[in-house]
Amino acid sequence: MNEAAKKALLPDGLRDVLPPYAAHEASVVAGLVATFASRGYERVAPPLVEFEESLLDGSGRAMAPATFRLMDPVSQRMMGVRADMTLQVARIAGTRLARAPRPLRLAYAGSVLRVKGSQLQPERQFVQAGVEIVGAGAAEADAEIILLAVDALASAGVQRLSVDINLPTLVPALWRELGLDEETRAAVRVALDRKDAAEVADAGGTAAALLGDLLRAAGPVDRALGALRRLDLPSEAAEERERLEAVVALIREGSPDLILTVDPVEHRGFEYQTGLSFTIFARGVRGEMGRGGRYLTARGEPATGFSLFLDSVLRALPAPQPGQRLFLPHGTAPGRGAALRESGWVTLAGLAPEADPAKEARRLGCTHILRGDSVAELDGDDH
């Protein structure tokens, strides 16, 4: 490998985004943020790097294993590179915007960096775009968030969407009320994560039958709700079931044809969530389009939101096509170029006299050329 090739190498999970894909990604992000803004979500822009104690405070501790750390040479304090923007927005809501009226609706978009990727999402740096609604605990807030995520993706052109709703705090609520010891809880968690019914029966102790019923309840929303209604759940767990039913009813009112599934025992990826959470998929596309859910801010305010993952979103969209570009031969008057751009053309000016302007235009990837006062399309006969 020569020296130039060595310098072009990037760490695993990092990549250069080249034309026309970089412009395509920026356009999709702008469209998503515009959809958020149309629903009253105002954009904020937190920094890429923060002091570790603020970035990983409270619920942020769940992101510690994914966070790159570095020493600030100015303050000599440890800093972290954001691995998720959700908690940064929650910090802004509780500090800079502490006195703003609630519920507070905020939107964001930007790059995040993680220590390692996953099997389905090997990228370590990618763009997130999302929203948070802070200071609202009602089921209507959960439904608004899910419907907005789906609407934003659909507006971007992503088709055949489905939402998997999760209750990551349901099982902990159940075993608290049933008094399961720590050893049993740990064994049950592993068994549930593996979706191993036999292991759940062996490890669940007095809660084995109920946990097995919860495991089997996962599936399409109507079947899952029916199965959950038949269970004799303790009071705290029963409240979560009722919340789920209320949110599903609101979602169906807003989007009757949206495909909904429920997994009441899944918690992986929702480590800092404190209630109803969800993952969005597009049929036939690798990876999650996004995920979100309910949590508490560092100030104890109820909040819910979502993050969309642009690497997955772009996989669900058609590849960008090169646009039309107009070549302006060397010597074209600046005013003429300005007028063409005002009328919608993307122009590329020749920087030196060309013996064959059409050949030069084609070499530079242009589709049209200015000939005198007329715009002409380049075709195979141009030479």
C-alpha positions in Angstrom: 0.0 0.0 0.0 1.5 3.4 -1.0 1.6 6.4 1.4 -1.4 8.1 -0.2 -3.5 5.0 0.3 -2.5 4.7 3.9 -3.5 8.3 4.6 -6.9 7.6 3.1 -7.6 4.8 5.5 -10.2 5.6 8.2 -10.9 3.8 11.5 -13.6 1.0 11.4 -17.1 2.5 11.5 -16.1 5.9 10.1 -16.3 6.9 6.4 -16.2 9.9 4.1 -19.5 10.8 2.6 -19.0 11.8 -1.1 -21.0 13.6 -3.7 -23.9 13.3 -4.4 -24.6 11.4 -1.1 -23.5 14.2 1.3 -25.9 16.7 -0.3 -28.6 14.1 -0.3 -28.2 13.4 3.4 -28.2 17.1 4.1 -31.4 17.5 2.1 -33.1 14.7 4.0 -32.1 16.1 7.3 -33.5 19.5 6.3 -36.8 17.9 5.4 -37.0 16.1 8.7 -36.3 19.2 10.7 -38.9 21.1 8.6 -41.5 18.5 9.5 -40.6 18.8 13.2 -40.8 22.6 13.0 -44.3 22.4 11.4 -45.5 20.7 14.6 -44.0 23.4 16.9 -40.7 21.8 17.7 -37.9 24.5 17.9 -34.4 23.5 17.0 -31.4 23.6 19.4 -27.8 22.8 18.7 -25.8 21.3 21.6 -22.0 21.0 21.3 -20.2 17.9 20.0 -18.2 17.7 23.2 -19.2 18.3 26.9 -17.6 17.9 30.3 -18.0 14.3 31.3 -20.0 15.1 34.5 -22.7 16.8 32.6 -22.8 14.6 29.5 -23.1 11.4 31.6 -25.2 12.8 34.5 -28.3 11.0 35.6 -29.8 8.9 32.8 -26.7 9.7 30.8 -24.8 7.0 32.7 -26.4 4.4 30.5 -24.4 5.9 27.5 -21.1 5.8 29.3 -19.8 2.6 27.6 -20.5 4.1 24.2 -18.8 7.4 24.9 -15.4 8.5 23.8 -13.5 10.5 26.4 -10.7 13.0 26.1 -8.8 15.5 28.3 -9.6 19.2 27.8 -6.1 20.7 27.5 -7.5 24.1 28.7 -9.4 23.1 31.9 -7.6 19.8 32.5 -11.1 18.2 33.0 -12.4 15.1 31.3 -14.8 15.6 28.4 -17.0 13.2 26.4 -17.9 13.2 22.8 -21.7 12.8 22.5 -22.9 9.3 21.7 -26.5 10.4 21.8 -28.1 13.9 21.5 -31.3 13.1 23.6 -29.7 13.7 27.0 -28.0 16.9 25.8 -31.4 18.3 24.8 -32.8 17.3 28.2 -29.9 19.2 29.8 -30.6 22.3 27.8 -34.3 22.0 28.8 -33.4 21.8 32.5 -30.8 24.6 32.5 -30.8 27.2 29.7 -34.6 26.8 29.1 -35.6 26.0 32.7 -38.1 28.8 32.8 -39.6 28.2 29.3 -43.2 27.2 29.3 -44.0 23.5 29.5 -44.5 21.3 27.7 -41.3 22.3 25.9 -40.9 21.0 22.4 -37.4 20.9 21.1 -35.8 19.5 17.9 -32.2 18.7 16.9 -30.0 17.2 14.2 -26.3 16.4 14.3 -23.5 13.8 14.3 -22.8 11.5 17.1 -19.8 9.2 17.8 -19.8 5.9 19.5 -17.1 3.7 20.8 -18.3 0.8 18.7 -21.1 -0.1 16.3 -23.5 -3.0 16.5 -24.1 -5.9 14.1 -27.0 -4.1 12.4 -25.5 -0.7 12.7 -21.7 -1.0 12.3 -21.3 2.8 11.7 -19.8 4.5 14.7 -20.4 8.0 13.5 -23.8 8.9 12.1 -26.3 11.7 12.0 -29.3 11.8 14.4 -32.4 13.9 13.9 -35.1 14.0 16.5 -37.3 15.7 19.0 -38.0 15.8 22.7 -41.1 17.0 24.5 -40.3 17.9 28.1 -42.7 18.4 30.9 -45.6 16.3 29.6 -46.5 13.0 31.2 -49.8 12.3 29.4 -50.5 9.5 27.0 -51.2 12.1 24.4 -47.5 13.1 24.5 -46.4 9.5 23.8 -48.8 9.2 20.9 -47.7 12.6 19.4 -44.1 11.6 19.5 -44.7 8.3 17.7 -47.0 9.8 15.1 -44.5 12.6 14.4 -41.7 10.2 13.9 -43.8 8.2 11.4 -45.0 11.3 9.7 -41.4 12.7 9.3 -40.1 9.5 7.9 -43.1 9.2 5.5 -42.6 12.8 4.4 -38.9 11.9 3.6 -40.1 9.1 1.4 -39.6 6.1 3.7 -42.4 3.5 3.0 -43.9 0.5 4.7 -43.2 1.6 8.2 -44.0 -0.3 11.4 -43.6 0.6 15.1 -42.6 -1.9 17.7 -43.8 -0.7 21.1 -41.9 -1.8 24.2 -42.5 -1.6 28.0 -38.9 -1.8 29.4 -40.1 -1.0 32.9 -42.9 -3.6 33.0 -40.8 -6.6 34.1 -38.9 -4.6 36.8 -42.3 -3.3 38.1 -43.6 -6.9 38.2 -40.6 -8.4 40.1 -40.6 -5.5 42.6 -44.2 -6.2 43.5 -43.6 -9.9 43.6 -40.5 -9.5 45.7 -38.0 -11.4 43.5 -34.4 -11.4 44.8 -31.5 -10.0 42.8 -30.2 -13.4 41.7 -33.6 -14.4 40.3 -34.0 -11.0 38.6 -30.6 -11.3 36.9 -31.3 -14.8 35.7 -34.8 -13.8 34.4 -33.4 -10.8 32.6 -31.0 -13.0 30.6 -33.7 -15.6 29.8 -36.1 -12.9 28.6 -33.4 -11.2 26.5 -32.8 -14.6 24.8 -36.6 -15.1 24.4 -36.1 -18.5 25.9 -39.4 -19.7 27.4 -37.9 -22.8 29.0 -35.2 -20.8 30.7 -37.8 -18.3 31.9 -39.8 -21.2 33.4 -36.6 -22.5 35.2 -35.3 -19.2 36.4 -38.6 -17.3 37.2 -39.5 -18.9 40.5 -42.9 -17.8 41.7 -43.2 -15.4 38.8 -42.3 -18.0 36.1 -45.9 -18.5 34.8 -46.6 -14.8 34.6 -43.3 -14.0 33.0 -43.9 -16.8 30.5 -47.3 -15.3 29.6 -45.7 -11.9 29.1 -43.0 -13.4 26.8 -45.7 -15.1 24.7 -47.8 -11.9 24.5 -45.3 -10.3 22.1 -46.7 -9.9 18.6 -49.2 -7.9 16.5 -50.8 -5.2 18.7 -54.4 -6.6 18.8 -53.2 -10.1 19.8 -50.7 -8.6 22.3 -53.3 -6.4 24.0 -55.7 -9.3 24.2 -53.1 -11.5 25.9 -52.1 -8.7 28.3 -55.7 -8.0 29.3 -56.1 -11.6 30.3 -53.2 -11.4 32.8 -53.7 -10.7 36.5 -50.9 -8.1 36.8 -49.9 -6.4 40.0 -51.0 -2.8 40.2 -47.9 -1.0 38.9 -47.6 -3.4 36.0 -51.3 -3.1 35.3 -51.0 0.7 35.1 -48.4 0.3 32.4 -50.7 -2.0 30.5 -53.5 0.6 30.7 -51.1 3.3 29.5 -50.2 1.1 26.5 -53.9 0.7 25.6 -54.4 4.5 25.8 -51.5 5.3 23.6 -52.4 2.6 21.0 -55.9 4.0 20.8 -54.5 7.5 20.1 -52.1 6.3 17.5 -54.9 4.5 15.7 -57.0 7.6 15.7 -54.1 9.5 14.0 -52.8 6.8 11.7 -55.3 3.9 11.4 -53.2 1.9 8.9 -49.9 2.0 10.8 -48.5 -1.4 11.6 -48.0 -1.8 15.3 -46.4 -4.6 17.3 -45.8 -5.0 21.0 -43.0 -6.6 22.9 -43.7 -6.2 26.7 -40.4 -7.8 27.9 -37.8 -6.2 25.6 -35.5 -3.6 27.2 -32.2 -3.7 25.3 -31.4 -0.3 23.9 -33.8 1.4 26.3 -31.6 1.5 29.3 -32.5 5.0 30.4 -36.2 4.8 29.5 -38.8 5.0 32.3 -41.9 4.0 30.4 -43.4 3.3 27.1 -40.7 3.1 24.4 -40.7 2.2 20.7 -38.5 1.3 17.7 -39.4 2.1 14.1 -38.6 -0.2 11.2 -39.1 -0.1 7.4 -39.9 -3.4 5.9 -37.0 -4.8 3.9 -34.4 -2.3 5.2 -31.6 -3.3 7.5 -31.4 -1.6 10.8 -33.8 0.6 12.8 -35.1 3.8 11.3 -35.2 5.3 14.8 -36.2 4.7 18.4 -37.5 6.7 21.3 -39.5 6.6 24.5 -40.2 8.1 27.9 -37.6 9.1 30.4 -36.9 11.5 33.3 -34.6 14.5 32.9 -31.9 15.2 35.4 -34.4 17.7 37.1 -37.0 14.9 37.3 -39.3 16.2 34.6 -41.2 13.7 32.6 -40.1 13.7 29.0 -40.4 11.6 25.8 -38.9 11.8 22.4 -37.2 10.0 19.5 -34.0 9.9 17.5 -34.0 8.9 13.8 -30.8 7.4 12.4 -29.9 8.9 9.1 -27.7 6.0 8.0 -30.7 3.7 8.2 -33.1 6.2 6.8 -31.0 6.8 3.7 -30.9 3.0 3.1 -34.7 3.1 2.9 -34.6 5.8 0.1 -33.7 5.7 -3.6 -30.1 6.5 -4.3 -29.6 10.2 -5.2 -29.4 11.0 -8.9 -26.9 13.5 -10.3 -28.7 16.8 -10.9 -28.5 19.0 -14.0 -25.5 21.3 -14.2 -24.9 24.1 -16.7 -21.4 24.8 -18.0 -20.5 28.4 -18.5 -17.7 28.7 -21.0 -14.7 30.9 -19.9 -15.5 34.6 -20.4 -19.3 34.3 -19.7 -20.4 37.6 -18.2 -20.9 37.3 -14.4 -24.4 38.9 -14.7 -25.4 36.2 -17.1 -24.4 33.5 -14.7 -26.2 35.2 -11.8 -29.4 35.4 -13.9 -29.2 31.7 -14.7 -28.7 30.7 -11.1 -31.7 32.9 -10.1 -33.8 31.0 -12.6 -32.8 27.7 -10.9 -29.7 26.5 -12.7 -26.6 25.1 -11.0 -23.7 26.6 -12.9 -20.1 25.6 -13.2 -17.8 28.2 -14.8 -14.9 27.4 -17.0 -11.7 28.9 -15.4 -9.6 29.0 -18.6 -10.3 29.2 -22.4 -11.3 25.8 -23.8 -10.6 24.6 -27.3 -13.7 22.5 -27.1 -16.1 23.8 -24.4 -18.6 20.9 -24.9 -15.9 18.4 -24.3 -14.8 20.2 -21.1 -18.4 20.5 -19.9 -18.8 16.8 -20.3 -15.6 16.0 -18.6 -16.7 18.0 -15.6 -20.1 16.2 -15.4 -22.3 18.9 -16.8 -25.6 18.1 -18.5 -26.0 21.5 -20.3 -23.9 24.2 -21.8 -24.4 27.9 -22.5 -24.0 28.7 -26.2 -24.3 32.4 -26.7 -27.6 33.4 -25.1 -29.1 29.9 -25.2 -28.9 26.9 -22.9 -28.3 23.7 -24.8 -28.4 20.1 -23.6 -25.3 18.1 -24.1 -25.8 14.9 -26.0 -23.8 12.2 -27.7 -23.2 14.4 -30.8 -21.4 17.1 -28.9 -17.7 17.1 -29.6 
